[in-house]
């Protein structure tokens, strides 16, 4: 998904939780990403990816 307006840092945790609730694989299957890191990356990422098994 292309991101036109990334969240501000204050909104990133809430958005990361929304992503987790919709697609937990984004965090659970990436062994190098913890929730806080995922939230931080949302602020600067030009694209967001989702996948389901």
SULPE-V492462 format. One line per field, one symbol per residue. phi: phi as a letter, one per 20 degrees, with the letter a starting at -180 (. if undefined). psi: psi as a letter, one per 30 degrees, with the letter a starting at -180 (. if undefined). burial: # if it has 24 or more other ideal C-beta (glycine too) atoms within 12 Angstrom, else .. A space follows every 50 residues. Layout:
phi=???
psi=???
burial=???
This chain:
phi=.edecfffgfeffffffffffebfggdfedfeddgffgfffffdffbddc bce
psi=kkjejllleffeeeeeeeeeeeiffeeefjfgkleeeeeeffefkfkkkk lk.
burial=......#....#..##..##.....##..........##.##..#..#.. ...
